[in-house]
Amino acid sequence: MFSVILIWLYMLFTCYVIGFVCIRILTGRDAYQCRKETSYLYAGIGAVTVYAQFFSIFWKVGLMANLILLLICILCVVVFRRQFLEELHTCRLTISPIKVVFILVLFLVFAYGTSTGVIHYDTGLYHAQSIRWIEEYGVVPGLGNLHSRLAYNSAAFCLSAFYSMAFLGGQSYHCCAGFLAFLLALVCMEAFTKERIKRPRLSDFARLTAVYYLLIIFDEMVSPASDYFMVLLVFYIIIRWLDLMERKETLYLPYALLSVLGVVVLTVKLSGALILLLVLKPAFMMIKEKRGKEIFRFLGLGVLAVLPFLVRNVILSGWLIYPFTALDFFTFDFKIPKGMAEYDAREIQVYGRGFSDVERYGEAITDWLPEWIGSLDGTNKVFLAMALGGVVLLILLAVYAVLKKKKDMLDFLHAAGTLAVCFLFWLFSAPLIRYGCVFLWLLPVLVWGYLYVKISPHLDRFKIYFILLAVFGLYKLSAFGTEVYKGASARYLIYQKDYENFETTAYELHGITFYYPVSGDRVGYRDFPSAPQKAEDIFLGDSIEDGFKDVIHS
């Protein structure tokens, strides 16, 4: 836990400074208006994620990457020292002692949760190995030929490698998912003010949903799974987007900056890619105001954010977006065969539906959907029914808005419509709950919540909302408290729980020791490099840096 706290303090410093400077440069005089809804910390997380990906293309992500960023941060503090002092002075005047205590308590609670818990199955399968490849080599051509899941490129792994501190010689820490969870918890705190409890807003319903998610993943966020990164970022984007809607923000900047963070979400996990439909609002605003320079500036930012992700995809697999084979532009020796990529894509989709037999790919929706619904727990069945009903209700609201010319509903319809498209894309592709729970939960919460807030003015909102909040809070907090108490231990008060490691068999290729598991398909972090099966001699050259070719060309 103490190690996690130190790393988080380092993350707070580097992300805040980088985010502060990025927003200042991008927005100039409008930085103050943008700071809450975009957050210097989140802007910094996005910028550092892009930086780590770029760095991995040229060198391993370790000591040198951190020293360069730290030097940049120090120079930024010196150059912008007056602005930083003004910001610190504002924070001192606006943050009450009680709020400081709450923040510290949350900081310690989430640091503890990030120090121990359940390591995700896929972390032992490929997350840990992916992160170690980035720590040791950055990116290696054709790495997916050694193990196809190592081609599942995610910006989350680059960020995890950057802050893992493995270069210090101890364990490789995995603190980033917990850090994002802590930051989201701070955002959710805003729903529990006296004013908001008496008169809840739509964004507060989204905050409560985020609290529900945080309670669920509290004992899992120790794992660096990309699902957590994506969901936590989407929750933040939607909450802040709703905040802007509720205050009727007319500046395009906050919306545009959140849209850039949406591009980062795409690089974390493709199941969140359609959140980019939100970009339509700031794009329309800039076109309407004839801001040509700003349009090109933010288009450039979007390209900059996605470029290293695409480059890493090509180097790791030979495909622009692996395992999506429709975009077939390259003929490298290290390119993963099309058949293998297509099999991988089918396996992901079938697994997302809860099956392990790839032969079930292509089944009619009437065959697999009832079986998938039957496998859901009671809570998610309710959410699914509300989400499907929410899609119908959203269509009716859209028709009503058109017939009655309700322009004031456009922002809500855009935000809810984006979530509806994301939900339907997830549902009909690979509907594993952890891939898209944020869409399954937020869509009905927003649509039905809008109906509650806008179309029920005669109800005593305070009493109903307070009762729902009290019941929800008592139930989840009691279950959460019991779970944390049962798993409480002083074992990880200093260090974080390490990656799980499994028994392996060693063999040599070109004088380099490789590993594969004695049983099962997981290896963990320690035995490196490894794959689930013993690899053939697929070296492109004489060293790992030269890369790997597919079996057909070996």
N, C-alpha and C positions, 0 to 999 in steps of 0.2 A: 504493500500500500504506500509506504513511504517513497519507494522508487517511482510509483505512478504519479504521486504528488509532484515530485521534482520534474518529471517529464512534462506534466501538465503545465507547470509554471513556465517552463521553457516554451511550450506550445502557445500559451497565453501571450507571452512576450513577442515571439516571432510572428504569429498570425495577426496580433493586434497592430503591430508596427507596419507590417506589409499591407494589411488591409486599410489602415489609416492613410497611408501614403497613396495607395492605388485609388481610393475614392477621392482624396484631395486632388490628385492629378486629373482624374476623369471629370469631376464635377465642379471643381473650382469653388466659386462662391456659394454654390448650392449644396456643399458638403454637409452643412448642418441639418438641412431639411431631409437629407437622405440617410443620416447616420443610424437612426433607430430602425427604420424599416429594412435596411440592408445590412446593418451591423458591420463594424470594422472587423470583428472577429471572423464572421462568415465570409466576408470578402477576402480576408487573409487566408482562410482555409482553402477557398477556391484557387487563389493565386499560388499558394505553396503546393497544392496538388498538381497544378499545371507545371510549375517549376520542377517538381520531383520527376514528373514524366519526361520532360525535356532532358533533364540531366541524365536519366537512365538510358537515353538513346546513345549517349556519348561515353558514359562512365558509370561505374557502380555507384549506387546511392548509399553513401556512408559518411565518413568523416569529412571528406573534401566538400561534399554537397552542403553539409551543415555549416562548415566554416565560411563558405562563400555567402550563404544566406545570412549567417550571423554578422558578417562584415557589412553586408548591405543594410541590415537592420540598424547597426551602430551608426553608419553614415547617415541613414534616414533620420535617426533621432537627433543627430547633430544639426543637420540641415533644417529640420522642421521642429527644432526644440521649442520655439515660441508657441507654435500651434499645439504641441503635445502638452505643454504646461497649462495652456488655456483649457484644454480638454480635461486634464486632471483636476483643475480648479473647479470646473463645471460639475464633474462627478462628485467631488467632495461636498459641494453645496446641495446637490439634488438627491443624493442617495442617503437615506436615513440610517441611523445606527441599527434599527430593527431589521431593515432590509439587508444590511451588511451581515448580520448574524445569520439570517436565513440563507444567504448566498454561501457563507462559510460552511454551514451545516450541510447543504446540498453538495457542496464541493467534496466534503469528507465522506458523505454517504456514497456518492457515485464513484469516488476514488476507491472506496472499499469494494463496491460492486464490480469495478473493473479489475480488481486484484485477484478475485476468486470467482468460481462459478463453473458452468458447464462448457467444455470445449466442443464446438460444433463438429459433427462427423466429417464434413467436407474440409475442415481445417487440417485434419490429419491426412486427408486424401490429397489435397493440392494447395490450399490456401498458404500453409506454412512453407511449402516448397517454392511456391510462386514468389513469396516475399523474400525467401533466402536467395533465389536466383537474382532478384533485383539488388539485394545487398552485396552479392558476390560479383555479379557480372553486368548488372544493368539490364541489358536485353541481348539475347543470343539468337541469331538467325535459325529459323526452323525448330525452335525449342518444342513446339507442339508435336513434332515427330517423335520425340522421346516419350512424351505423355500428352495426349491431346488436350487434357484439362489445363495444362500449362499455357495453352493458347487462349484460354478464357481471360483475356486481358481486362483488367479493371484498374481504374485510377486509384481505387481504394488501396490496392496492394502497394502502389508506389508511395502513397502517403504513409502507410504503415511502415514500410521499409525506411523511409526518411526519418521517422521519429522512433525507430526501434532501438536505437543506441547499441546495436550489435557490435559496432566498431570499437566499443569500449572493452570488449573481450569477455563480457559476462553473457547473460541470456539475451535473446531478442525479445524486446517488450512489444506488446500489442495493445496500445492504450487509446487509439484514435476513435474507435466506435464508442467507447465510454466517454470520451471527451465531448463528442457530438451529442451524446445523450444528456450529459450535464448541461450543455448550452441550451438544448431544447427544453430541459426542465426549468431553466431560468425564464425562457419565453413563456412557458405555461404558468409560471407564478403570477403573471399579469392578470390571469382570469380570477384570482382570488382576492381582489380588492373589494371593499365594501360596496363601492359604486357598481361594479360589474356584477356582483352577486345579486344586487337588487334589480338590476336591469341588464340581463345578459345580452351579449351581441353574438352575431353569427360566428365571429372568430373565436369566441369563448367555447362554443361547441366543438370547434376544431381543436382547441387547446385541451379540452377534456378527453377527446379521442387520443391525442398525443400522450396524455398522462396514462391512459389505459395501455398504450403500446410500451411506454417506459417501464411500467410495472411488469409487463410480460417479459421483456428482454433483460431485466435487471440482472438475472443470474446467467445470462447468455452473452452479454456485451463484452465479456473478456475475450471472445473469439473475434478475429478480424474478418468476418464474413461480409462480403460486399452488399448483401441484402440490407444489413443494418445501416450502412452508410447511406444507401439510396433512400430508404424509408425515412430516416431521420432528417435528411436534407429536404425531401419533398414536404414533410410536415412543416418544416420551417418556412419554406417558400409559400405554401398555401396560407399559413397563418398570417404572415406578413402581407401577403397579397390581399387578404380579407381586411386587415387593418387599414390598408390604403383605400380600399373600397368604402369602408365605413366612415372614414374621415373625408371622403370625396376628394382625394388627392388629384390635382390637375397637372402636376409636373410629370413628365415622362420619365425622368431620371430614375426614381426608385423602382418603377416597373421594369425599366431596361436593365438595371443592375441585377434584379431578381431573375430576369430572363437569362442573363449570362451565367448565373449560378445554376439555372436549369440545364445549360449546356454541360456544366460539370457533372450534373446528375446523369446525363446520357453516357459520359465516359466512365462512370462508376458502375452502372448496370443498365443494359439496354431495355429492360422491362419498364424503366422509368422514362424512356426517351420521349414519349408523346406529351410529357409535361411541357415540352417546348411550344405547344400550341398557345401557351400563355403569351408568347412573344407577339401575337397578333395585336394586342392592345397597344404596347409602346410603339410598335411599328406604325400603326394607324395614326397615333398621336403625332409622331415625328413627321409623317407624310403630310398630315393636315397642317402642321405648323411650318412645312417646307424647310425642315432642318436636314438638308442634304449631307452636310459634314458629319452630323451626329449619327445619321443612318450608317454611313460608311465606317465611322468610328466603332459603333457597336457590332456591325457586321464583322469588322476586323477582329474585335475582341472575341466574338463567337468562334471565328476560324482559329484564332490563336489558342483558345481553350480546347478545341477538339483536335487540332492538328497532331500533337504528340500522341494522342490516343490512337489515331489512325495509322501513324507511322509505326508505333509499337505493334499494332495488329499485323501490319504487312511483314515486319521483321520476324515476329513470332510464328506466323502461320503462312505467309504468302498471300493472304486474303485481306481485303480492305476491312471487312467486318466479319470475323470468324464466329460461328460457322455458317454465316449467310453467304451462299454461293452465287446469288444473282448478280452480284457486283464482282465480275471476274476480269481483272485487268492485268494480272502479272503472270510471268512464266519462270519464276525463280527455281533453281535446283532444290531449294529447301521448302518449296510449297507443299503443304499438306494435300494429298490427293483429294479430288472432288468427291469421290465416293465416301471417303472417310469423313469429310466435312459434313456431307449430307446425312450420314449415319449419326454423327454427333448431334446435329440439329434435331433429328427425329427423336433421339434418345432424350434430349432436354425437354421436348414437348411432351413426350409420353410420360416421363418422370414427373413433370409438372402436373399431370392429370392423376398422379398417384399410382401409376403402373410401372412395372420393370421390364415388361415384354415389348421390345421395339416393334414387333410384328403388329402391335395394336395401333401403330401410326396409320393415319388415314381412315380410322373408324368414323362412321357417321356420328354426329353430335348426339343423336338420339340413343346411341349405344353407350358412349362413354360418360355423358353428362349426368344421367341419373346415378350411375355408380359413383362418380366423383362427389356428387351432392350427398349421397349416403355415407360417405367416409368423413364428412365434415362434423366437427363437434357442434353442440347445440347453439352456442353463441354465434358461430360463423354462419350457421344455417339461418339464423334470424337476420344477421347482417346481409346475407345474400338475398333473402326475400325482400328486405327493405331497400336494397340497392336496385334490384330489378323493378320494384315498384317506384323507386326514385327516378329511374330512367323514363318510365311512363309519365310520371308526374312532371318531370322536367320538360318533356315534349308538350304537355298540356299548358305548362306555364309559358313556354316559348310561343305557342299559338295564341295564348291570351295576350302576351306582350305585343305581338304583331297586330292583332285585331284592335286592341285598345291603344296602340301606338305608345306603349309604356317605355320610353327611352331610358328611364331610371332603372329598369330591370336588366339592361344590356350587360353591365359589369358582372352581375350575379350569374346571368345565363352563360356568359363567356367562361367564368371560373368553373361553374358547375358542369358546363358542357365539356370542358377540358378533362375534368375528372371522370365524366361519363365515358368519353372516348378511351381514356386510359384504362378504366375498369373493363370495358367491353373487349379491348385488345388483350388484356391479361386473361379474362375469362375464356376467350375462344382460342388462345394460343397455349400457354403453359400455366394454368391457374393454381400453382402451388401457393399456399397461403403466405409464406414468407416472401415470395416474389412480389406480391401485389396487395398485401393486406391494407396498405395505406389508401389504396383506391377503393377497395371493398368497403372500408369503414368510413372514409371521408365523404364519399358520394352521398350515401343516405343521410349522414349527419348534416351535410350542407343543405340538401334539398328539403328534407323534412324539417330541419331547423329553420330554414327560411320561411316555410309555411307557418311554423309556430310563432316566429318573431313578427312576421308581416301580416298574416291573415287571421290572427287570433287576438285582436286588441282588447277584447272584452274579458279575456281570461286574466286571472291574477297571476301574472308571470312569475312574480317573486316566489310565491308559495309553491307553485308547481316545480319551478326550476330548483328551488332550495330542497324540496323533498327528493327530487331525482338525484341531485348532487349528494345529498346526505346518504341516501340508500347506496348509490354507486360507491361513494367514498368509504363507507363503513364496510361494505362487502369486500372491495378490492384491497383496501389497506389492511384489513384483518387477515385476509389470505396471504397478502404480500408479507406482512409482519411475521406470520407463522412460518412461511417458507424461508425467510431470511434467518429467523431464529434457529430453525433446524439445521441450517447449513453454516451457522456462525462458527468461526474458528480464528484463533490468533496466529495461525500458521503463516498467513500471508500479510502480516502487518508491515514487514520490511520489503520483501520482494513480491512481484506478481506471480501468480500461478503460471508455470511454464507450459509450453506446448506439450501435448502428449506425444510420446515416442513409442514405436513398436519394434518388435524383434524383426531383424532383417538378415538377408544373406548378401555377402559382398562378392563382387566379381570385377574384373579389370577390362577396360577398353582403352587402347592406346596409352597404357601405363597409368590410367586414372581409375581409381576405385569408384565403382557405382554400386547401388544397393537396390534390392527389391524385397518386399515383405515375405516372411516365412509363411504367413497365412493371411487371408483377407487381401485388401487392396490399399491399406493405409500404412504410411511410413512415419509421418510426422516431420519435425524440423531437423533433428540432430544428424541423421544419416543422409548425407548430401554428396553428390546428386543421386536422385532415386526416381523410380517409376513403379507402378503397380506390378509390372512384369519385367523379366530380364530382357534387356534391350539387345538388339543385334548391333553389329558394327555399322552405325549410320553416320559416322563422322564425315563432315564435308572436307576437312583437312586433317591436321595432326593434333589440333587443340580444340578445346571446348569453344573458345572465342570464334573459331571458324564456323561453328554452327553444325546443324544436323540435317540430313536429307531424309526423304521418306524411304521406306523399305524397298519400294519398287526400283528406286534408282541406286540402292546401296550395293 
